Amino acid sequence: MKRVLPDISFTVAVFLLVLCMAAQAATPVNEVKALREIRLQLGKKDWNFSVDPCINESSWLTPKLDSRPLYNNSLFCNCSYPDSVCHVIGLFLQGQDLDGVLPRALVKLPYLKSLHLTLNYLSGNIPHEWASTQLEFLSLSMNNLSGPLPSFLGNITTLTYLGIENNLFSGMVPLELGKLVNLENLILSANNFSGELPVALTNLTKLTELRISSNNFTGRIPDFFRSWKQLQKLEIQASGFEGPIPSSISILSNLTELRISDLVGEGSKFPNLSSMRRMWRLMLRSCNITGSIPPYISNMKMIQILDLSFNRLEGSVPDLRDHKKLEYMYLTSNLLNGPIPDWIMGSDNQVKYLDLSYNSFSESFDPACQDTLQNKNLFKSSSGRDNLILDECLKNVPCSKDRYSMHINCGGNAITIGNIMYEADSELGSSAKFFHEKENWGFSSTGLFWDTDASLSDYIAYNVSILTMNESELYTSARLSPLSFTYYARCLAKGTYNVKLHFAEIVIRDNRSFYSLGRRIFDIYVQEKLVWKDFDIESSARGVDKAVVKEHKANVTDNVLMIRFYWAGKGTTAAPKRGTYGPLISAISVESDFSRPHDGKKKISIVVLVGAVVVVLLLIFMILGILWWKGCLGGRSSRENELKGLDLQTGFFTYRQIKAATNNFNAANKIGEGGFGSVYKGILLDGTVIAVKQLSPKSKQGSREFVNEIGMISSLQHPNLVRLYGCCIEGKHLLLVYEYMENNSLAHTLFGPVDGRLKLDWSARQKICVGMARGLAFLHEESTLKVVHRDIKATNVLLDRDLNPKISDFGLAKLDEEENTHISTRIAGTIGYMAPEYALRGYLTDKADVFSFGVVALEIVAGKNNMKYQPNENFVCLLDKAIVLQQKGNLMELVDPELGSEFSKKEVIRMIKVALLCTNPSPAPRPTMTAVVSMLEGGTVVDELNIDPSIYGNNEWRFEGLRNQLGKSPQPSSRESQSLAQSSNATWMCSSTSV
């Protein structure tokens, strides 16, 4: 359930925020200093301390585009204090993947009332310094906190809300919490607490909400209810407590929501809840309750959800036809008998989802076999809970033959793995579902995803990242249920079967993020016998996105095999989002352990059939060979086969995943246009932001580049190279999936529209230049594969949110084999950045990248584009200008005016000299990129090499380059000659044409 600040407190906070914005007082220096410490301790990086946090809150909190609805990055101030300053009263840092620790410096914000750190990855313990705070609202839910819950929390007597759900706290609940007499909400669920609840908690007489589910408490449910008369919401699911439910629960007349489930030990009769007329949601599930359903349930007119499943209730179903708000009713797995009431079966029944499966009603046939019953599950509702025979339900669907196997791709489409064909199981789920359209198998599913608005598609899980395990097609989807679902196989011949259950955790992650905080635990039954208790996929497979196969021998005596998966309330329900829990299965494989009748005859038939097929195939191959020999068939493989043949170090995405991530390639998500297609921003289901490069199906050159880029970059990993997550190869769809770079390209930052570009100070420009150099040094000298990029330019240098540069676009890259002095190759790249020896003669070495780097370094200093520099009578491009200024001894004239005077003149001169050294017309004097890094960082003195600008002005050289570019005859046309004559001072590297 989504936890929020109580309405009154939130309204007050908003009001105070308005006061803060209206007043022009400043935040005290000591509180600003405390915020700096808090930032470091939390691991938060985006607070802007160049402005006052309270007065300029909108600019202090760096905006973040995030699709997650739970993301919150807010600071609240109160500027109405008599001392005319603004004090910080609230910090809401939710869903930001902060991976630090709880900040000790919090105590230095003496006016802080509310702290919301939900959905992060904070670790460690609660600091003892917090004991002296005056907090009223404290939420630390969905983090990685551990250790015992400290007793000093009892000193924060101002607390009204304490939420620590979904952490790793252990030990006993400290009795000192009994001192929190103002506490209204106490949320302790999904931890590892043990022992008994301390009696001191009876002092919390103001409690309106108590949630203690999924822990390891011992003993009976404590009889504290007489002290908690104000309770409105009580949740005790799989807490470890034993039954029975104390009779004193009857005095909680204010309850609107009661959830008790999975009690062990002694059972009891149905508790007296007759005073709870305002009940909205009632769950008494798996509590070993006996007897009949009491008639007072009919008086709960406000009830929306009624879940009494997995008990031993007898008798009839009470008449609830007048309950207009009742939408969900679960009476699954009881001993209910007599006829199924007419009001339930009527078409005007207002109950949206009804489950009466696994009961003992007296129907002569099971209405579940009727196709008209939508969202009503009556599977085995009249056959008895302990009877495995399904004929009563499916007697009108006779078996056409005995079967000896069953293979299901749970939640997915039909696929073939080896010689096994897995049948499709793509039917959408439901809170009450019985699927029986197959002759030989079907499934029954029951249960509601509480605290979230689930759709029918949420009953199928899809992988949210790259899968690299064997037979990964089986694990791209999975069937799941919030409570229980059963697969059954019918028409099986009697005997022993080998049952294989395929699992992979494809929803919860394993990174330093709240997406990794979930714990999925469930039980598995085969033929209604518990086979695996507290099964954890991630633990069993030793990680997420890893396959694990569990095997079991099952005996079939009545032609029916049943496999049931049941969530017993353990684990978490809130991470990575509310509603992430319940059993999950990727595929089921059932094979007989015994020989099939007439196997000998079948083998002979198979041999004959195989022989015939072989003969036909030989004839086909002979014909194809003749056609090939005569030249009638081409030998070029498709680009798809070419891609699939690569030995990738990354993984594959499905087109469905990418389509969903980019909102069907919505134009609003388009962030660029490449030489072979568009680039889109996307967000995967786990929140990972990606950039998707889409190959145009019409681009032949793009196809070659696409293949090259995957093969090249998949094996290259460096902080200054863009990371490739994977690719998609489905028919005509060819896509690359990269990490998303928040600040676009260096070209966009330097030369883009003024209103959209960042202002780069000198330290950022120096950082970008050195990072580029490091990336190229890795490609040229440090990587196992020696790579020449061939297309280094500002457009292909991307910037992350911290302005770290990363080289991208390896479509034109070439491998530089160490024994070769150079590579002779087709000229490809961007004119204006291409080295002369490569542009004119196709002579390619890593020094070509050095030249391109030098051009980009000049652009970084000048803030101008070499290709679009406006010429004048003195120089025709940026590189030409730099050379002329070097001759005049006036290099500072090149510096971008936007830098003002806030830069190191020494570093600027050094970068320009390095750039000019890199752009020497001859490759030999150019330095290696390792030397460039050393020079830029001041570790090596820059060698000065004066260049005569006229060396670039030779018309014959320019014309030869243009002729190579155009691919025309040696003699230029009259128009070309005129163009050359008009640009007598133009140079090859100043052209803006791409090859």
C-alpha positions, 0 to 999 in steps of 0.5 A: 500500500502506498504510504503517504504523509497524513492528509492534515500534516501534508496540508500544513507542509504545503501551506508552510512551503507557500510561506517559505516561497513568499518570504525572502528570509534565508536558510541558516548557515548551520542548516545548509551545512547540515544538508551538505553532510546529509547529501554525502551520507545519503549518496545524493548528488543533485542538490545545487548549493549555489542557491539557497535551499528554501528560497530557491527550492525549485532550482536547488532540487535538480529536476529529474525526468522519471516515469516512476510514480513514486519518485519524490525529491522535495524539501519543505521549509517554514519561513514564518518563525520569529527569527525571520529565517527559513527552517527545514521542516521536511525531506521527501527523498523517495524512489531515488536509489540512494545507496548511502547510509542513514545520515547522522547529520539529521540531528543538525536540522533541529526543526525537521518534522518529516523524513520520507526515505522510502524506496531507496537502497540505504544500508546500515543501522538507524544512527543513535544521534536520531534519539534527540530529534523531534520527528513526527513522521518517519518512513524508512520502508523499502530499504536495505537497513539491518540490525536490531530496531534500536531502543532509543527510538522510544525517545522520539516521543513526538512520532505519530508515524513510524514505517520500516516495512521491507527491510532486514531488521531482526531481533525482538521489537524493543519494549521502549516503543511503548513510550511512543504514546502519540503513535498512530501508524506502526508499520513493521511488516516484511522484516525478520523480527522474532520473539513476542511483541512486548506488553508495553505496546499496549500503551499505544492507545492512539494507534489507528494502523498496525501492520506486522506481517511477514516476520518470525514472531512466536507464540499466540497472537497477543491479546492486546486489542482492548488497548487498541480500540482506535484501530482502523487497519490491522494486518497480521499475515504470515507473522509467525504467530499461532492461532486462535484469533483472540476473542477480544478482537470483537471490540475493534468496532472502528476497523475498516480493514482486517487482514489475518492469514497463515496462522499456524497451530490451533484453529478456532470458530469464526471470530465475532466481528459483528460490531464492525459495520464499517468493514471495507476489506476483510481477510481471514485466510488460511487461519484454520477456521471451522464452522459456518460463515456467520450471518452477520456478514450480511450486515457489513454493507460497506464491504468491497473485498471478502476473502475467507479462503483456505479454511475449513468452513462448512455450510452454505454461502450467506446471501450478499446480493444486496451488497452493492459495493462487494466486488471480490469474494474468495471462498476458495478451498473450504468445505462449503456444501449444499447448492450454489446460491442462485444469486451468485450464478445470476447474470445481474450479480454485482460481484466482479470476481468470485472464486468457489473452487475446491469446495463440496457443493452439491451440483451434479455438474460443474458450471465452470465448464460453461464459457459464459462464466467470466471471472467466476472460478468454480473449478472442482467446486463440487468434487471435494477438496481432497479428490483429484478426479476432474471428470466431474468438471470436464466430463463433456470434454472426453479424452481422445487418447492417452497422453504421455507428456505435457509441455507448457510455456507458462505465460508465453507463446508456443516455442520449440526447444530442441525436439520439444514443442512447448504449448502457448499459455498466453491467456490473460489472467484474472483474480478468479480464473479457470482456463480449460480450452485445451483438451489435455490441460488447463489452469485455475487461478485465484487471488487479488493483488492487494494495495494496487490497481492490477490489470489482467496483464499483470497476471503474466510477468515479462522479463525486464532485462537481458536474458543470457541463460540457455533456452532463454526463450522459456524465461521471457515470460511467466505465469504468476498469481497473487495467491494460488494457481493450479496447472492440471494435466488430464488424459494421462496414462497411469504411471510415474511421470517426471515433472520439471518446473522451470523458474527464473526471477525476471521481475526483481533485480540484483543491483544497488537499487530498490528494484532488488529489495523484493523477496519472493517466497512460495510453496509448491504442491504436486498431487496436493502434497507439499513438495517444496516449502518456502521456495525462493527462485532467486536464492535457488538459482543464485541470482536473478535472470538465472534459470533453475529447474526443479524435478519431482517424480509424480504418480498418476492413478486417475489420469490427472496430474495437478501442480499447485503454487501457493503464496503463504504470505511470506516475503515482501509485497512492496518492492520493487513496487506494490503488488510484486509477490506471489508464485511465478512459473516459467515453464512446465515439462511432464514426461512419462517414465515408462514405455508407451504401448506399441513403441516397437511399431512406432519406431519402425514407422519413424525409421521409414519416415526419417528415411523418406525425409532424408531422400527428399532432402538429398534431392533438394540439396542436389537441385540447389547445388546445381542452381548454385553452380550455374550462378542462379542463387546468390550466396549472401547471408541475410543481415539477421543471420549475420547478426545472430552469428556474432559472438556477443558479450551482451544480450538480446531484447525482444521487440515487445520490450523495446516497443513498450519502453519507448511507448511504441517509438513515440515521437516525443521520445525521439532524441536524435537521428543517426546516419542509419535511423532514429534514436529514441529514449526508453524506460524498461520495466525495472526503471532503467533508462535506455537509448534505442538506436533503430536501423532503417530497413532501407539502409544497406550501409546502415546494416553493415554498420549495425553488424559492425557496431554490435560485434565491436562494442559488445567486447569493449568496456570502459568508463569513457565508452558508451555501454551497449546493453544489447540488441533486438533482432526480430525480422526486419527490426534491428535495434541497438540498446544503449545506456541513456546519456542524460546530457545528449552529445557534446555537439548538442551541448556546445553548438545546439540551440541556445535555450537548450544547451548547458553552460560548460565551465572550464573544469567541465570542458577539461574533464570532457577532453581528458575523458575522450582521450582516455577512451581513445587510449583504451581503444588504441593501446589498452584493449585486447582488440586494437580499434580505430574508431574512424568517426571521432567528432563532437556528435559521437561524444555523449555526456552523462548526467555528471558530464562524463564523456563517453565515445559512441557510434562504432559503426565505422570502426576498424580492427587494427591488427598489431602486425599491420602498419596501417589499414587500406580501406574504403574512405568513410567518416565525416569530412572536417574531422578526417586526417589528410592521409586517410581522406586522400589515400585511404591510409588508416592508422590510429593516428587518424583518430588522433587527428579527429580528437585534435579537431574536437579539442579545438571545438571544446576550447572555442565553443564553435563547430569546425565544420560550420565555422563562418570563414572570413578573409583571414581564415576559413575554418576553426583549425585554420584559425588556430594555426594562424593564431599560433603563428601570431602568438595569440592563442587566447583569441581562440577561447570561447567568450562564454567562459568569461575569465573563469578559467585557467589560462595555463590549461587552455594554452596547453589544450590548444597546443595539444590539439594542434600537435594532434592535427599535424598534417603528417601522421608521424609527429602526432602523439599517441593518445596515452601521451595526449592524456599525460600532456593534458593532465600536466604530466608531460611537457607539450612539444611545440610544432609550428605548422605553416598554414599554407600546407593546407592550401594546396589546390591540387590536394583539395581537388583530389580529396573532393574527387575521391569524395564525389567518386568522379573522373579526374577532371572536374566539371565547370561547376566544380571548378567554379566552386574550387576557385571561389574557395581557394583558401578552403581546406579539406578538413573544413568541409562539412560533407559526410562520406 
